[in-house]
C-alpha cells in the first residue's frame, strides 16, 4: 500500500514535469514537418476514409445483419482501432522506456515511474484526436450523436489502468531481458487479430468465443462501440469486473517496477 501512496504522491509532486514531458513527446513527433500537429488530425481522417472505401465500397462488408449506411462498418472498425492503437502504442514502447533513457536512471532524484505515464499521455492525445474524428464522421453519417458518448472516459479507464500496469512491468523487464523489445511487436499483432476489431464476436464459433472474451481488450472495444455508435449504456457489471482486473494489473506492474528499479543502474 505504501508503494501506491508513494507513486500517487510522485505523480502529484511531478505533475508539471509529466505535463511538460508529455507535451514535448507529442510536439517532438511532428517537429520539422510543415503541418506540425495538424498531422495528428489528418492521419486518422485518412485512415477512416480508407476504411470506408475498402470495407464499404470494395468488400461491401456488413457488421452483422440489418440495414447499415456505407460509413457504419468503417466507424465500427475505427472505434475498435482507437482502443487497440492506444494500448499497442504504449505496450510497444514500454520495453525500451528505461533502456532508451539511461541518463534519467543515473539521476538519483528522477522519478522513473512517471515515464510510462508520459508516453501514455502522448498516446492518449492521439486517441482523443482520433475519437474526435470518429464523432465528426458519425455526426455526418447519421445526423445525430448518441448522448451515451459521455461515458467514453469511464469506459476507457480500465484500459488506461491496465495499460499503465503492463507498461511498468515491461519497462522493467526490458532492462534485464532485451529480447522483450523485439518480441512485443509480434505479440501485439497477434493480439490485434484476437480482438474483435475486424469482426463481431458473433462471427466466432461459439466454442471459441470464451477465448475472445478472455482478452481484456474485448470488453473495452465492445463497450466503446456501444456508447459511441449504437447509443447503448455501458454494462456496469462488466465494467466493475474489468476495473478490478485493471487495478490488479496496475498494482502488480507497479510493485514489480519499484522492486526491480534498484538494479537498473547496475545493468545499464
SEDO-348988 format. One record per residue (C-alpha): y, x, z; residue in three letters; residue number from 1. Coordinates in steps of 0.05 Angstrom, whole numbers, plus 5000, padded with zeros to 4 digits. Each point is the difference from the previous one (the first is absolute). Layout:
<pts>
py, px, pz, resn, resi
Y, X, Z, ALA, NUM
...
</pts>
This chain:
<pts>
py, px, pz, resn, resi
5000, 5000, 5000, UNK, 1
5047, 5058, 5015, UNK, 2
4988, 5025, 4929, UNK, 3
5025, 4933, 4973, UNK, 4
5062, 4999, 5045, UNK, 5
5017, 5072, 4982, UNK, 6
4994, 4985, 4926, UNK, 7
5042, 4937, 5004, UNK, 8
5052, 5039, 5039, UNK, 9
4998, 5054, 4947, UNK, 10
5012, 4948, 4945, UNK, 11
5059, 4972, 5038, UNK, 12
5030, 5068, 5017, UNK, 13
4992, 5026, 4929, UNK, 14
5018, 4936, 4964, UNK, 15
5060, 5033, 4965, UNK, 16
4956, 5058, 4979, UNK, 17
4948, 4952, 4973, UNK, 18
5053, 4962, 4961, UNK, 19
5031, 5063, 4970, UNK, 20
4932, 5029, 4980, UNK, 21
4978, 4934, 4970, UNK, 22
5064, 4994, 4960, UNK, 23
4992, 5072, 4977, UNK, 24
4929, 4986, 4978, UNK, 25
5020, 4938, 4960, UNK, 26
5061, 5032, 4967, UNK, 27
4965, 5066, 4989, UNK, 28
4947, 4967, 4957, UNK, 29
5052, 4982, 4947, UNK, 30
5047, 5059, 5009, UNK, 31
5021, 5028, 4933, UNK, 32
4983, 4938, 4960, UNK, 33
5056, 4964, 4963, UNK, 34
4985, 4931, 5029, UNK, 35
4984, 5024, 5071, UNK, 36
4978, 4945, 5047, UNK, 37
5002, 4949, 4944, UNK, 38
4932, 5027, 4980, UNK, 39
4971, 4970, 5063, UNK, 40
5021, 4932, 4972, UNK, 41
4983, 5011, 4927, UNK, 42
4929, 5026, 5014, UNK, 43
4973, 4936, 5032, UNK, 44
5035, 4958, 4947, UNK, 45
4966, 5040, 4945, UNK, 46
4932, 4995, 5034, UNK, 47
5007, 4925, 5009, UNK, 48
5019, 4991, 4927, UNK, 49
4939, 5041, 4980, UNK, 50
4955, 4960, 5046, UNK, 51
5027, 4935, 4970, UNK, 52
4989, 5023, 4929, UNK, 53
4931, 5032, 5008, UNK, 54
4968, 4948, 5045, UNK, 55
5034, 4937, 4977, UNK, 56
5009, 5013, 4926, UNK, 57
4946, 5050, 4981, UNK, 58
4943, 4981, 5047, UNK, 59
5025, 4929, 5014, UNK, 60
4976, 5008, 5071, UNK, 61
5000, 4943, 5050, UNK, 62
4994, 5002, 5076, UNK, 63
4946, 4949, 5017, UNK, 64
5007, 4932, 4968, UNK, 65
5056, 4952, 4986, UNK, 66
5065, 5004, 4961, UNK, 67
5040, 5064, 5007, UNK, 68
5062, 5028, 4968, UNK, 69
4992, 5064, 4961, UNK, 70
5038, 5036, 5055, UNK, 71
4957, 4977, 5058, UNK, 72
4942, 5047, 4990, UNK, 73
5048, 5059, 4995, UNK, 74
5036, 4978, 5064, UNK, 75
4934, 4992, 5037, UNK, 76
4977, 5069, 4978, UNK, 77
5068, 5031, 5015, UNK, 78
5000, 4972, 5071, UNK, 79
4934, 5034, 5013, UNK, 80
5025, 5065, 4970, UNK, 81
5061, 5001, 5045, UNK, 82
4956, 4998, 5061, UNK, 83
4951, 5052, 4974, UNK, 84
5053, 5048, 4974, UNK, 85
5035, 5002, 5067, UNK, 86
4935, 5017, 5034, UNK, 87
4977, 5050, 4947, UNK, 88
5066, 5037, 4996, UNK, 89
4999, 5014, 5074, UNK, 90
4926, 5017, 5004, UNK, 91
5001, 5046, 4939, UNK, 92
5056, 5041, 5029, UNK, 93
4976, 5000, 5072, UNK, 94
4951, 5060, 4996, UNK, 95
5056, 5047, 4978, UNK, 96
5054, 4976, 5047, UNK, 97
4991, 5056, 5050, UNK, 98
4974, 5052, 4951, UNK, 99
5060, 4989, 4956, UNK, 100
5050, 5004, 5057, UNK, 101
4979, 5064, 5035, UNK, 102
5072, 5015, 5020, UNK, 103
5001, 4937, 5043, UNK, 104
4936, 5022, 5036, UNK, 105
5032, 5065, 5020, UNK, 106
5058, 4963, 5032, UNK, 107
4975, 4985, 5070, UNK, 108
5049, 4942, 5011, UNK, 109
4988, 4965, 4933, UNK, 110
4966, 4932, 5008, UNK, 111
4943, 5007, 4950, UNK, 112
4976, 4929, 5015, UNK, 113
5059, 4971, 4961, UNK, 114
4978, 5030, 4933, UNK, 115
4951, 4945, 4982, UNK, 116
5054, 4949, 5019, UNK, 117
5051, 5034, 4954, UNK, 118
4954, 4997, 4940, UNK, 119
4980, 4929, 5017, UNK, 120
5074, 4982, 5001, UNK, 121
5008, 5028, 4929, UNK, 122
4938, 4961, 4976, UNK, 123
5026, 4938, 5034, UNK, 124
5066, 5006, 4964, UNK, 125
4964, 5000, 4933, UNK, 126
4956, 4943, 5024, UNK, 127
5062, 4958, 5017, UNK, 128
5031, 5014, 4932, UNK, 129
4934, 4979, 4966, UNK, 130
4998, 4938, 5044, UNK, 131
5071, 4982, 4978, UNK, 132
4979, 5006, 4927, UNK, 133
4941, 4954, 5013, UNK, 134
5045, 4948, 5033, UNK, 135
5049, 5002, 4942, UNK, 136
4945, 4992, 4948, UNK, 137
4967, 4945, 5042, UNK, 138
5066, 4963, 5002, UNK, 139
5007, 5008, 4925, UNK, 140
4929, 4976, 4987, UNK, 141
4999, 4940, 5047, UNK, 142
5074, 4984, 5010, UNK, 143
4988, 4999, 5076, UNK, 144
4976, 5044, 5056, UNK, 145
4953, 4981, 5057, UNK, 146
5033, 5001, 5068, UNK, 147
4937, 5032, 5028, UNK, 148
5023, 5067, 4971, UNK, 149
5040, 5010, 5065, UNK, 150
4933, 5019, 5033, UNK, 151
4992, 5062, 4956, UNK, 152
5022, 5050, 5054, UNK, 153
4952, 4968, 5050, UNK, 154
4942, 5002, 4950, UNK, 155
5015, 5073, 4983, UNK, 156
5004, 5023, 5073, UNK, 157
4924, 5012, 5009, UNK, 158
4999, 5040, 4935, UNK, 159
5058, 5044, 5023, UNK, 160
4968, 5014, 5068, UNK, 161
4932, 5015, 4969, UNK, 162
5031, 5045, 4947, UNK, 163
5038, 5038, 5054, UNK, 164
4937, 5011, 5040, UNK, 165
4960, 5024, 4940, UNK, 166
5058, 5045, 4980, UNK, 167
5003, 5032, 5069, UNK, 168
4925, 5014, 4997, UNK, 169
5001, 5028, 4929, UNK, 170
5062, 5042, 5013, UNK, 171
4964, 5035, 5056, UNK, 172
4932, 5003, 4967, UNK, 173
5031, 5029, 4937, UNK, 174
5023, 5061, 5040, UNK, 175
4929, 5019, 5020, UNK, 176
4962, 4975, 4938, UNK, 177
5040, 5013, 4936, UNK, 178
4949, 4964, 4956, UNK, 179
5026, 4934, 5028, UNK, 180
5062, 5005, 4956, UNK, 181
4956, 5008, 4938, UNK, 182
4953, 4942, 5015, UNK, 183
5048, 4947, 5027, UNK, 184
5026, 4982, 4930, UNK, 185
4930, 4984, 4977, UNK, 186
4987, 4958, 5062, UNK, 187
5064, 4959, 4991, UNK, 188
4982, 4987, 4927, UNK, 189
4932, 4974, 5022, UNK, 190
5034, 4958, 5053, UNK, 191
5046, 4969, 4948, UNK, 192
4941, 4972, 4962, UNK, 193
4968, 4975, 5065, UNK, 194
5064, 4962, 5016, UNK, 195
5010, 4932, 4965, UNK, 196
5060, 5022, 4959, UNK, 197
4974, 4989, 4930, UNK, 198
4953, 4944, 5017, UNK, 199
4994, 4942, 5051, UNK, 200
4949, 5006, 5056, UNK, 201
4966, 4939, 4971, UNK, 202
4981, 5041, 4939, UNK, 203
4954, 5044, 5043, UNK, 204
4928, 4976, 5011, UNK, 205
4996, 4967, 5068, UNK, 206
4951, 5051, 5029, UNK, 207
5050, 5056, 4986, UNK, 208
5063, 4966, 5025, UNK, 209
4989, 5024, 5071, UNK, 210
5014, 5071, 4976, UNK, 211
5065, 4979, 4968, UNK, 212
5022, 4964, 5064, UNK, 213
4983, 5063, 5041, UNK, 214
5055, 5035, 4962, UNK, 215
5062, 4994, 5045, UNK, 216
5045, 4998, 4939, UNK, 217
4967, 4936, 4975, UNK, 218
5031, 4955, 5053, UNK, 219
5071, 5027, 4989, UNK, 220
4995, 4994, 4924, UNK, 221
4974, 4929, 5004, UNK, 222
5052, 4979, 5051, UNK, 223
5058, 5031, 4961, UNK, 224
4979, 4960, 4939, UNK, 225
4995, 4937, 5041, UNK, 226
5070, 5004, 5029, UNK, 227
5036, 5030, 4940, UNK, 228
4969, 4961, 4942, UNK, 229
4962, 4939, 5025, UNK, 230
5045, 4980, 5058, UNK, 231
4945, 4999, 5052, UNK, 232
5008, 5018, 5073, UNK, 233
4965, 5063, 5025, UNK, 234
4933, 4995, 5034, UNK, 235
5022, 5014, 5071, UNK, 236
4929, 5009, 5027, UNK, 237
4986, 5051, 4945, UNK, 238
5067, 5033, 5012, UNK, 239
4983, 5007, 5074, UNK, 240
4934, 5035, 4984, UNK, 241
5034, 5044, 4948, UNK, 242
5054, 5018, 5050, UNK, 243
4950, 5020, 5054, UNK, 244
4963, 5044, 4950, UNK, 245
5065, 5032, 4977, UNK, 246
5022, 5015, 5071, UNK, 247
4933, 5032, 5014, UNK, 248
5005, 5044, 4937, UNK, 249
5072, 5019, 5017, UNK, 250
4980, 5018, 5071, UNK, 251
4940, 5042, 4980, UNK, 252
5040, 5036, 4946, UNK, 253
5057, 5015, 5048, UNK, 254
4954, 5026, 5056, UNK, 255
4963, 5044, 4950, UNK, 256
5065, 5028, 4973, UNK, 257
5029, 5016, 5068, UNK, 258
4935, 5030, 5025, UNK, 259
4994, 5047, 4940, UNK, 260
5072, 5019, 4987, UNK, 261
4996, 5059, 5047, UNK, 262
4953, 5035, 4950, UNK, 263
5046, 4991, 4940, UNK, 264
5038, 5065, 5010, UNK, 265
4936, 5040, 5008, UNK, 266
4969, 4974, 4936, UNK, 267
5064, 5004, 4959, UNK, 268
</pts>
